Amino acid sequence: MEKITSLAKRRGFVYQSSEIYGGQNGAWDYGPLGVELKNRIAGAWWKEMTRLHDNIVGLDAAILMHPRTWEASGHVENFTDPLVDCKKCKSRFRADQIPQENLAAKKCPDCGGELTDTRKFNLMFKTHIGPAEDTASIIYLRPETAQGIYVNYKNIIQSNRMKIPFGIAQIGKAFRNEIVTKNFIFRTCEFEQMEMQYFVKPGTDEEWFAEWRKQRWAYYEKLGIKMDHLRWHQHGPDELAHYAKDAYDIEYLFPMGWRELEGVHNRTDYDLGRHTQFSGKDLQYIDQDNNNERYIPYIIETSAGLTRNLLMIFCDAYDEEQVSPDKNSGGSEGAAGSADDWRTVLHFHPDLAPITVAILPLMKKDGLAEIAQDIRAELKEDYATDYDQSGAIGRRYRRQDEAGTPFCVTVDYQSKEDGTVTLRFRDSMEQVRVPRAELSARIRSEIKAYKRIK
Ligand code: GAP
Protein backbone atom coordinates (compact mmCIF):
# COMPACT_ATOMS: atom_id res chain seq x y z
CA MET A 1 0.00 0.00 0.00
CA GLU A 2 2.93 2.32 0.66
CA LYS A 3 4.04 2.03 -2.98
CA ILE A 4 0.51 2.71 -4.19
CA THR A 5 0.14 5.75 -1.92
CA SER A 6 3.48 7.15 -2.94
CA LEU A 7 2.89 6.69 -6.69
CA ALA A 8 -0.59 8.19 -6.31
CA LYS A 9 0.89 11.30 -4.75
CA ARG A 10 3.93 11.59 -6.98
CA ARG A 11 1.89 11.38 -10.17
CA GLY A 12 -1.00 13.56 -9.02
CA PHE A 13 -3.70 10.95 -8.48
CA VAL A 14 -4.43 11.53 -4.79
CA TYR A 15 -3.09 13.98 -2.22
CA GLN A 16 -3.71 14.19 1.48
CA SER A 17 -6.36 16.79 2.26
CA SER A 18 -5.06 20.09 3.70
CA GLU A 19 -1.52 18.75 3.67
CA ILE A 20 0.12 22.11 4.40
CA TYR A 21 -1.74 22.17 7.74
CA GLY A 22 -0.61 18.69 8.66
CA GLY A 23 -3.43 16.91 6.83
CA GLN A 24 -7.07 16.16 7.60
CA ASN A 25 -7.84 12.62 8.66
CA GLY A 26 -10.37 10.75 6.58
CA ALA A 27 -10.30 13.17 3.65
CA TRP A 28 -8.32 13.12 0.41
CA ASP A 29 -7.99 15.31 -2.65
CA TYR A 30 -7.97 13.97 -6.19
CA GLY A 31 -5.31 15.55 -8.39
CA PRO A 32 -5.25 15.97 -12.18
CA LEU A 33 -4.86 12.25 -12.98
CA GLY A 34 -7.03 11.18 -10.05
CA VAL A 35 -10.03 13.25 -10.99
CA GLU A 36 -9.84 11.95 -14.57
CA LEU A 37 -9.64 8.36 -13.33
CA LYS A 38 -12.51 8.91 -10.90
CA ASN A 39 -14.67 10.51 -13.59
CA ARG A 40 -14.00 7.61 -15.94
CA ILE A 41 -14.86 5.01 -13.32
CA ALA A 42 -18.07 6.91 -12.60
CA GLY A 43 -18.73 7.13 -16.36
CA ALA A 44 -18.23 3.40 -16.89
CA TRP A 45 -20.60 2.60 -14.02
CA TRP A 46 -23.16 5.12 -15.23
CA LYS A 47 -23.09 3.68 -18.74
CA GLU A 48 -23.39 0.15 -17.43
CA MET A 49 -26.28 0.92 -15.09
CA THR A 50 -28.30 3.45 -17.09
CA ARG A 51 -27.46 3.49 -20.80
CA LEU A 52 -27.30 -0.29 -21.08
CA HIS A 53 -30.59 -0.76 -19.22
CA ASP A 54 -33.77 0.67 -20.76
CA ASN A 55 -35.55 0.64 -17.42
CA ILE A 56 -32.96 2.35 -15.21
CA VAL A 57 -32.88 6.14 -14.95
CA GLY A 58 -30.57 8.55 -13.15
CA LEU A 59 -30.96 10.97 -10.29
CA ASP A 60 -28.83 13.52 -8.48
CA ALA A 61 -30.48 14.23 -5.14
CA ALA A 62 -29.30 16.77 -2.56
CA ILE A 63 -26.84 15.80 0.17
CA LEU A 64 -28.88 17.71 2.75
CA MET A 65 -32.22 16.03 3.33
CA HIS A 66 -35.09 16.59 5.72
CA PRO A 67 -33.93 15.22 9.11
CA ARG A 68 -37.02 12.99 9.34
CA THR A 69 -35.49 11.02 6.43
CA TRP A 70 -32.86 9.66 8.77
CA GLU A 71 -35.34 8.78 11.48
CA ALA A 72 -37.42 6.90 8.92
CA SER A 73 -34.40 5.15 7.42
CA GLY A 74 -33.32 3.92 10.85
CA HIS A 75 -29.97 5.70 10.71
CA VAL A 76 -30.60 7.92 13.74
CA GLU A 77 -31.27 4.84 15.83
CA ASN A 78 -29.14 2.14 14.25
CA PHE A 79 -26.26 3.59 12.28
CA THR A 80 -23.75 3.17 15.05
CA ASP A 81 -20.37 1.59 15.67
CA PRO A 82 -19.31 0.26 19.09
CA LEU A 83 -16.51 2.48 20.37
CA VAL A 84 -13.87 2.13 23.08
CA ASP A 85 -11.09 4.54 24.10
CA CYS A 86 -7.82 3.89 25.86
CA LYS A 87 -7.62 6.03 28.99
CA LYS A 88 -3.82 5.97 28.84
CA CYS A 89 -2.70 6.47 25.22
CA LYS A 90 -6.04 8.00 24.07
CA SER A 91 -6.26 5.64 21.07
CA ARG A 92 -9.78 4.99 19.85
CA PHE A 93 -10.95 1.63 18.54
CA ARG A 94 -14.00 0.00 17.08
CA ALA A 95 -14.86 -2.62 19.70
CA ASP A 96 -15.64 -5.16 16.97
CA GLN A 97 -12.18 -4.72 15.44
CA ILE A 98 -9.94 -5.45 18.42
CA PRO A 99 -9.19 -8.93 19.83
CA GLN A 100 -12.00 -10.26 22.05
CA GLU A 101 -9.55 -10.94 24.89
CA ASN A 102 -8.54 -7.25 24.96
CA LEU A 103 -12.16 -6.24 25.07
CA ALA A 104 -12.98 -8.69 27.86
CA ALA A 105 -9.93 -7.60 29.91
CA LYS A 106 -10.49 -3.91 29.00
CA LYS A 107 -6.86 -3.80 27.93
CA CYS A 108 -5.62 -1.51 25.14
CA PRO A 109 -4.15 -3.55 22.25
CA ASP A 110 -1.56 -0.79 21.66
CA CYS A 111 -0.23 0.15 25.10
CA GLY A 112 -1.90 -2.19 27.58
CA GLY A 113 -3.70 0.74 29.25
CA GLU A 114 -7.26 0.57 30.54
CA LEU A 115 -10.11 0.75 28.01
CA THR A 116 -13.38 2.59 28.60
CA ASP A 117 -16.74 0.79 28.48
CA THR A 118 -18.07 0.19 24.99
CA ARG A 119 -20.47 2.87 23.86
CA LYS A 120 -22.51 3.38 20.73
CA PHE A 121 -21.27 6.03 18.38
CA ASN A 122 -23.51 7.33 15.58
CA LEU A 123 -21.61 7.67 12.32
CA MET A 124 -23.71 10.48 10.88
CA PHE A 125 -22.21 13.96 10.71
CA LYS A 126 -24.61 16.33 12.38
CA THR A 127 -24.66 20.06 11.79
CA HIS A 128 -27.11 22.97 11.89
CA ILE A 129 -28.94 24.72 9.14
CA GLY A 130 -29.85 28.39 9.46
CA PRO A 131 -28.63 30.88 12.05
CA ALA A 132 -29.99 29.17 15.19
CA GLU A 133 -27.96 26.27 16.55
CA ASP A 134 -30.81 24.53 18.40
CA THR A 135 -32.38 21.07 18.11
CA ALA A 136 -34.88 22.34 15.55
CA SER A 137 -32.08 23.22 13.16
CA ILE A 138 -30.25 19.87 13.18
CA ILE A 139 -29.39 18.50 9.78
CA TYR A 140 -27.24 15.56 8.71
CA LEU A 141 -24.76 15.01 5.93
CA ARG A 142 -26.14 11.93 4.17
CA PRO A 143 -24.37 8.70 5.12
CA GLU A 144 -25.63 6.94 1.96
CA THR A 145 -27.04 8.17 -1.33
CA ALA A 146 -29.85 5.60 -1.32
CA GLN A 147 -32.38 7.64 0.68
CA GLY A 148 -32.41 10.41 -1.93
CA ILE A 149 -33.66 7.79 -4.37
CA TYR A 150 -36.40 6.44 -2.08
CA VAL A 151 -37.89 9.84 -1.34
CA ASN A 152 -38.00 10.55 -5.10
CA TYR A 153 -39.32 7.20 -6.21
CA LYS A 154 -42.92 8.43 -6.69
CA ASN A 155 -41.74 11.58 -8.53
CA ILE A 156 -39.80 9.43 -10.96
CA ILE A 157 -42.67 7.01 -11.56
CA GLN A 158 -44.90 9.98 -12.36
CA SER A 159 -42.51 12.06 -14.45
CA ASN A 160 -41.01 9.15 -16.38
CA ARG A 161 -43.92 6.68 -16.48
CA MET A 162 -41.76 3.93 -14.97
CA LYS A 163 -43.20 0.46 -14.58
CA ILE A 164 -42.01 -2.15 -12.16
CA PRO A 165 -39.43 -3.58 -12.37
CA PHE A 166 -37.31 -0.47 -12.80
CA GLY A 167 -34.22 1.10 -11.31
CA ILE A 168 -32.86 4.49 -10.26
CA ALA A 169 -29.11 5.10 -10.27
CA GLN A 170 -27.15 7.80 -8.50
CA ILE A 171 -23.55 8.78 -7.93
CA GLY A 172 -22.69 11.18 -5.17
CA LYS A 173 -20.91 12.07 -1.98
CA ALA A 174 -21.66 10.41 1.32
CA PHE A 175 -20.22 11.16 4.75
CA ARG A 176 -19.53 8.98 7.76
CA ASN A 177 -17.74 9.87 10.95
CA GLU A 178 -15.57 6.76 10.75
CA ILE A 179 -13.69 5.87 13.92
CA VAL A 180 -10.83 4.21 12.09
CA THR A 181 -9.67 5.70 8.81
CA LYS A 182 -6.61 3.92 7.53
CA ASN A 183 -5.42 2.17 4.39
CA PHE A 184 -5.27 5.30 2.26
CA ILE A 185 -8.63 6.05 0.59
CA PHE A 186 -10.22 2.71 1.55
CA ARG A 187 -12.29 4.02 4.45
CA THR A 188 -12.74 7.76 4.63
CA CYS A 189 -15.13 10.20 6.26
CA GLU A 190 -15.99 11.82 2.95
CA PHE A 191 -16.37 9.46 0.00
CA GLU A 192 -18.47 8.81 -3.08
CA GLN A 193 -20.95 6.07 -3.74
CA MET A 194 -22.46 4.64 -6.92
CA GLU A 195 -25.80 3.18 -5.96
CA MET A 196 -28.65 1.68 -7.93
CA GLN A 197 -32.00 0.84 -6.38
CA TYR A 198 -34.12 -1.65 -8.29
CA PHE A 199 -37.85 -1.67 -7.48
CA VAL A 200 -39.52 -5.06 -7.85
CA LYS A 201 -42.76 -6.82 -7.03
CA PRO A 202 -42.68 -8.61 -3.67
CA GLY A 203 -42.15 -12.30 -4.29
CA THR A 204 -39.84 -11.65 -7.24
CA ASP A 205 -37.13 -10.12 -5.03
CA GLU A 206 -35.00 -13.22 -4.61
CA GLU A 207 -34.88 -13.77 -8.35
CA TRP A 208 -33.81 -10.16 -8.96
CA PHE A 209 -31.32 -10.33 -6.12
CA ALA A 210 -29.63 -13.29 -7.85
CA GLU A 211 -29.75 -11.48 -11.20
CA TRP A 212 -28.09 -8.33 -9.85
CA ARG A 213 -25.38 -10.34 -8.16
CA LYS A 214 -24.65 -11.90 -11.54
CA GLN A 215 -24.62 -8.56 -13.34
CA ARG A 216 -22.35 -6.83 -10.85
CA TRP A 217 -19.85 -9.68 -11.01
CA ALA A 218 -19.86 -9.56 -14.83
CA TYR A 219 -19.23 -5.80 -14.70
CA TYR A 220 -15.87 -6.20 -12.98
CA GLU A 221 -14.96 -8.96 -15.40
CA LYS A 222 -15.67 -6.60 -18.29
CA LEU A 223 -13.35 -3.99 -16.77
CA GLY A 224 -10.52 -6.51 -16.88
CA ILE A 225 -10.17 -6.81 -13.09
CA LYS A 226 -8.17 -9.85 -11.90
CA MET A 227 -11.08 -12.18 -11.16
CA ASP A 228 -9.06 -14.31 -8.75
CA HIS A 229 -8.83 -11.17 -6.61
CA LEU A 230 -12.61 -10.99 -6.25
CA ARG A 231 -14.90 -13.15 -4.16
CA TRP A 232 -18.37 -13.14 -2.63
CA HIS A 233 -19.08 -12.85 1.04
CA GLN A 234 -22.61 -13.45 2.30
CA HIS A 235 -23.54 -11.49 5.43
CA GLY A 236 -24.23 -13.65 8.45
CA PRO A 237 -27.23 -12.83 10.72
CA ASP A 238 -25.13 -10.55 12.97
CA GLU A 239 -23.61 -8.67 10.01
CA LEU A 240 -26.86 -7.81 8.20
CA ALA A 241 -27.76 -4.12 8.17
CA HIS A 242 -31.00 -3.20 9.91
CA TYR A 243 -32.80 -2.94 6.54
CA ALA A 244 -31.55 -6.12 4.85
CA LYS A 245 -33.13 -9.54 4.38
CA ASP A 246 -30.08 -10.83 2.53
CA ALA A 247 -26.77 -9.23 1.55
CA TYR A 248 -23.65 -10.22 -0.32
CA ASP A 249 -20.45 -8.24 -0.58
CA ILE A 250 -18.09 -8.41 -3.50
CA GLU A 251 -14.72 -8.45 -1.78
CA TYR A 252 -11.38 -7.58 -3.37
CA LEU A 253 -7.96 -8.78 -2.31
CA PHE A 254 -6.44 -5.40 -1.40
CA PRO A 255 -2.79 -5.22 -0.22
CA MET A 256 -4.10 -5.35 3.38
CA GLY A 257 -6.27 -8.43 2.66
CA TRP A 258 -9.81 -9.24 1.52
CA ARG A 259 -12.11 -6.25 2.01
CA GLU A 260 -15.57 -5.17 0.90
CA LEU A 261 -15.76 -3.43 -2.45
CA GLU A 262 -19.48 -3.39 -3.15
CA GLY A 263 -22.66 -4.66 -1.55
CA VAL A 264 -25.75 -6.18 -3.14
CA HIS A 265 -28.65 -5.97 -0.70
CA ASN A 266 -32.22 -7.17 -0.57
CA ARG A 267 -33.72 -4.23 1.37
CA THR A 268 -37.28 -5.61 1.12
CA ASP A 269 -40.06 -3.03 1.58
CA TYR A 270 -38.32 -1.69 4.68
CA ASP A 271 -37.35 1.73 3.31
CA LEU A 272 -40.52 2.62 1.43
CA GLY A 273 -42.58 1.20 4.29
CA ARG A 274 -40.81 3.41 6.81
CA HIS A 275 -41.03 6.50 4.59
CA THR A 276 -44.77 5.84 4.21
CA GLN A 277 -45.05 5.70 7.98
CA PHE A 278 -42.94 8.78 8.70
CA SER A 279 -44.14 11.03 5.86
CA GLY A 280 -47.78 10.00 5.89
CA LYS A 281 -47.63 9.76 2.08
CA ASP A 282 -48.91 6.73 0.21
CA LEU A 283 -45.86 5.22 -1.45
CA GLN A 284 -47.59 2.17 -2.86
CA TYR A 285 -47.07 1.28 -6.49
CA ILE A 286 -50.26 1.00 -8.53
CA ASP A 287 -49.94 -1.67 -11.19
CA GLN A 288 -52.18 -0.37 -13.96
CA ASP A 289 -51.48 -3.41 -16.11
CA ASN A 290 -52.74 -5.69 -13.39
CA ASN A 291 -56.15 -4.48 -12.17
CA ASN A 292 -54.57 -1.58 -10.30
CA GLU A 293 -52.97 -3.95 -7.84
CA ARG A 294 -51.26 -1.96 -5.06
CA TYR A 295 -48.16 -2.85 -3.16
CA ILE A 296 -45.01 -1.40 -1.61
CA PRO A 297 -42.20 -2.55 -3.89
CA TYR A 298 -39.22 -4.51 -2.63
CA ILE A 299 -35.83 -2.97 -3.33
CA ILE A 300 -32.69 -4.68 -4.54
CA GLU A 301 -29.74 -2.39 -4.05
CA THR A 302 -26.31 -2.48 -5.64
CA SER A 303 -24.05 -0.18 -3.65
CA ALA A 304 -20.44 0.44 -4.66
CA GLY A 305 -17.95 2.95 -3.35
CA LEU A 306 -16.61 5.10 -6.19
CA THR A 307 -13.50 6.12 -4.29
CA ARG A 308 -13.06 2.54 -3.05
CA ASN A 309 -13.42 1.35 -6.66
CA LEU A 310 -10.66 3.78 -7.58
CA LEU A 311 -8.38 2.27 -4.95
CA MET A 312 -9.25 -1.23 -6.14
CA ILE A 313 -8.62 -0.34 -9.79
CA PHE A 314 -5.33 1.32 -8.87
CA CYS A 315 -4.13 -1.70 -6.85
CA ASP A 316 -5.33 -4.10 -9.52
CA ALA A 317 -3.54 -2.20 -12.29
CA TYR A 318 -0.26 -1.71 -10.42
CA ASP A 319 2.75 -3.72 -11.56
CA GLU A 320 6.53 -3.53 -11.56
CA GLU A 321 8.20 -5.18 -14.55
CA GLN A 322 11.67 -5.69 -15.90
CA VAL A 323 12.06 -4.11 -19.32
CA SER A 324 14.34 -5.45 -22.03
CA PRO A 325 16.38 -2.74 -23.80
CA ASP A 326 14.70 -3.25 -27.19
CA LYS A 327 11.28 -2.53 -25.63
CA ASN A 328 12.50 0.79 -24.39
CA SER A 329 13.37 2.59 -27.56
CA GLY A 330 11.40 5.02 -29.64
CA GLY A 331 11.64 2.97 -32.81
CA SER A 332 14.64 2.81 -35.09
CA GLU A 333 16.08 6.07 -33.89
CA GLY A 334 15.17 5.98 -30.21
CA ALA A 335 17.55 5.89 -27.28
CA ALA A 336 17.75 2.42 -25.80
CA GLY A 337 17.52 1.80 -22.04
CA SER A 338 19.86 -0.32 -19.95
CA ALA A 339 19.46 -4.09 -19.65
CA ASP A 340 18.38 -4.07 -16.01
CA ASP A 341 15.69 -1.43 -16.39
CA TRP A 342 12.46 -1.70 -14.42
CA ARG A 343 9.23 0.03 -15.02
CA THR A 344 6.24 0.76 -12.82
CA VAL A 345 3.12 0.40 -14.88
CA LEU A 346 -0.60 0.81 -14.32
CA HIS A 347 -2.54 -1.59 -16.55
CA PHE A 348 -5.77 0.42 -16.57
CA HIS A 349 -8.49 -0.59 -18.99
CA PRO A 350 -8.26 2.03 -21.80
CA ASP A 351 -11.84 3.10 -21.00
CA LEU A 352 -10.67 4.05 -17.50
CA ALA A 353 -7.16 5.38 -18.09
CA PRO A 354 -6.87 9.11 -17.24
CA ILE A 355 -4.84 9.69 -20.43
CA THR A 356 -5.75 7.56 -23.43
CA VAL A 357 -3.01 8.61 -25.80
CA ALA A 358 0.26 10.50 -25.35
CA ILE A 359 1.94 12.13 -28.33
CA LEU A 360 5.72 12.25 -28.19
CA PRO A 361 8.01 13.81 -30.81
CA LEU A 362 11.31 11.93 -30.89
CA MET A 363 13.12 15.30 -31.10
CA LYS A 364 11.92 18.83 -30.48
CA LYS A 365 13.73 20.07 -33.56
CA ASP A 366 13.44 19.57 -37.31
CA GLY A 367 9.68 20.09 -37.35
CA LEU A 368 8.88 16.91 -35.37
CA ALA A 369 7.33 18.85 -32.46
CA GLU A 370 5.03 20.70 -34.86
CA ILE A 371 3.80 17.46 -36.43
CA ALA A 372 3.23 15.96 -32.97
CA GLN A 373 1.26 19.02 -31.82
CA ASP A 374 -0.80 18.78 -34.97
CA ILE A 375 -1.61 15.14 -34.28
CA ARG A 376 -2.55 16.00 -30.73
CA ALA A 377 -4.95 18.67 -31.96
CA GLU A 378 -6.58 16.07 -34.21
CA LEU A 379 -6.93 13.42 -31.49
CA LYS A 380 -8.04 15.79 -28.72
CA GLU A 381 -11.68 15.82 -29.79
CA ASP A 382 -11.99 12.07 -29.33
CA TYR A 383 -9.44 11.12 -26.69
CA ALA A 384 -7.88 12.36 -23.49
CA THR A 385 -4.39 13.27 -24.71
CA ASP A 386 -1.06 14.29 -23.28
CA TYR A 387 1.97 15.80 -24.99
CA ASP A 388 5.52 15.31 -23.79
CA GLN A 389 8.69 16.40 -25.56
CA SER A 390 11.20 16.46 -22.72
CA GLY A 391 13.84 13.85 -21.97
CA ALA A 392 14.89 10.58 -23.58
CA ILE A 393 12.07 8.71 -25.25
CA GLY A 394 12.49 5.68 -22.95
CA ARG A 395 12.02 7.91 -19.93
CA ARG A 396 8.94 9.46 -21.49
CA TYR A 397 7.42 6.02 -22.09
CA ARG A 398 8.14 5.22 -18.47
CA ARG A 399 6.28 8.33 -17.32
CA GLN A 400 3.27 7.35 -19.40
CA ASP A 401 3.42 3.75 -18.11
CA GLU A 402 3.24 5.12 -14.57
CA ALA A 403 0.21 7.20 -15.49
CA GLY A 404 -1.39 4.10 -17.05
CA THR A 405 -1.56 5.58 -20.58
CA PRO A 406 -2.44 2.68 -22.89
CA PHE A 407 -1.15 4.22 -26.16
CA CYS A 408 1.82 6.39 -27.08
CA VAL A 409 2.27 7.91 -30.51
CA THR A 410 5.85 8.73 -31.45
CA VAL A 411 6.68 11.10 -34.27
CA ASP A 412 10.12 10.47 -35.80
CA TYR A 413 12.04 11.34 -38.95
CA GLN A 414 10.27 8.66 -40.96
CA SER A 415 6.99 10.41 -40.11
CA LYS A 416 8.23 13.39 -42.09
CA GLU A 417 8.99 11.22 -45.07
CA ASP A 418 6.02 8.87 -45.30
CA GLY A 419 3.38 10.24 -42.91
CA THR A 420 3.48 7.23 -40.60
CA VAL A 421 3.93 7.29 -36.82
CA THR A 422 4.80 4.70 -34.20
CA LEU A 423 1.94 3.44 -32.05
CA ARG A 424 3.26 1.92 -28.86
CA PHE A 425 1.14 -0.33 -26.62
CA ARG A 426 1.62 0.03 -22.88
CA ASP A 427 1.02 -3.58 -21.83
CA SER A 428 3.06 -5.44 -24.45
CA MET A 429 5.38 -2.51 -25.19
CA GLU A 430 5.05 -3.58 -28.84
CA GLN A 431 5.29 -0.86 -31.48
CA VAL A 432 3.68 -0.74 -34.92
CA ARG A 433 3.84 1.86 -37.68
CA VAL A 434 0.51 3.39 -38.57
CA PRO A 435 -0.35 5.95 -41.25
CA ARG A 436 -1.28 9.15 -39.51
CA ALA A 437 -4.64 9.28 -41.29
CA GLU A 438 -5.60 5.91 -39.77
CA LEU A 439 -4.44 6.68 -36.24
CA SER A 440 -7.73 7.69 -34.65
CA ALA A 441 -9.67 4.73 -36.07
CA ARG A 442 -6.88 2.35 -35.09
CA ILE A 443 -6.89 3.56 -31.49
CA ARG A 444 -10.69 3.25 -31.41
CA SER A 445 -10.55 -0.36 -32.59
CA GLU A 446 -7.71 -1.19 -30.18
CA ILE A 447 -9.81 0.13 -27.28
CA LYS A 448 -12.81 -1.94 -28.36
CA ALA A 449 -10.73 -5.09 -28.71
CA TYR A 450 -8.71 -4.52 -25.51
CA LYS A 451 -8.01 -7.62 -23.46
CA ARG A 452 -5.81 -7.46 -20.44
CA ILE A 453 -2.71 -9.59 -20.87
CA LYS A 454 -1.03 -9.07 -17.47
N1 GAP B 1 -26.75 2.10 0.78
C1 GAP B 1 -26.11 0.98 1.32
C2 GAP B 1 -24.78 1.29 1.85
O1 GAP B 1 -24.40 2.43 1.98
P1 GAP B 1 -22.60 0.18 2.76
O2 GAP B 1 -22.16 -1.27 2.72
O3 GAP B 1 -22.58 0.88 4.05
O4 GAP B 1 -24.05 0.18 2.13
C3 GAP B 1 -21.71 0.65 0.37
O5 GAP B 1 -21.72 1.00 1.72
C4 GAP B 1 -20.33 0.84 -0.22
O6 GAP B 1 -19.89 2.17 0.01
C5 GAP B 1 -19.25 -0.04 0.39
O7 GAP B 1 -19.22 -1.31 -0.22
C6 GAP B 1 -17.99 0.75 0.10
O8 GAP B 1 -17.55 0.51 -1.22
C7 GAP B 1 -18.49 2.19 0.18
N2 GAP B 1 -18.17 2.77 1.50
C8 GAP B 1 -18.86 2.64 2.65
N3 GAP B 1 -18.27 3.32 3.65
C9 GAP B 1 -17.17 3.89 3.12
C10 GAP B 1 -16.14 4.73 3.64
N4 GAP B 1 -16.15 5.14 4.91
N5 GAP B 1 -15.15 5.12 2.81
C11 GAP B 1 -15.14 4.74 1.53
N6 GAP B 1 -16.09 3.97 0.98
C12 GAP B 1 -17.10 3.54 1.76
Boltz pocket constraint, residues with backbone or C-beta under 6 A from the ligand:
constraints:
  - pocket:
      binder: B
      contacts: [[A, 143], [A, 144], [A, 145], [A, 146], [A, 176], [A, 178], [A, 185], [A, 186], [A, 187], [A, 188], [A, 189], [A, 190], [A, 191], [A, 192], [A, 193], [A, 195], [A, 260], [A, 261], [A, 262], [A, 263], [A, 301], [A, 303], [A, 304], [A, 305], [A, 306], [A, 307], [A, 308], [A, 309]]
      max_distance: 6.0
